[in-house]
Amino acid sequence: MAKSPVSRRLAMYWRVELLNVVIVPALALFVSVAAEQPLGWLSVACLVPTMLLLGIGGFYWRGKAHQIARHAATLDRALHWAGRLRLTSLALSVLAVVLCVVDLLAVRLSVSPTDRGVAVCAAALAVLEYVNYYVVQLQHFDNWPDFVRLVRGRGFRTAHLRADLDGRLTPSRAGSAPAGES
């Protein structure tokens, strides 16, 4: 049986999100090596919430893909953990931002300019990922109807994970074509 376009897109989403759990810190390490400047605990502290949120997103989209294939238990587990980790991921993201602000304005916490840059980028990505999963959908470039909705001024839509956590998706809509999350 051929997979639907939604199934193929969801399969790509969850794999990319989980791959990014490895790629983002690897990219930070690559930048550090290329700049010949070390990374310190500040970068690590800011990468942790980013990696956590990418992992949550990966398992959520995997659950959505399995839901379409009539394996709702995978989505139930993903929602359980996404719900339990919501406040933790928010707290870690806020902490990352606070640490970056302290580093930039008060006490130098970074061990190098590269450490500072990686930390700021990771903290920003963590906040964007949190908003994209738990508040409103920020990503609109990979699904034409969502992009058109945004361009026409109809605003951002509720994040799919948030809607599922809030119980707003009915079973008939649960398999509908979600827009991209990253």
Salt bridges, closest charged atoms under 4 A:
ASP103 OD2 - ARG116 NE 2.71
ASP146 OD1 - ARG157 NH1 2.91
ASP164 OD2 - LYS64 NZ 3.09
ASP166 OD2 - ARG162 NE 3.51
ASP166 OD2 - ARG168 NH2 2.75
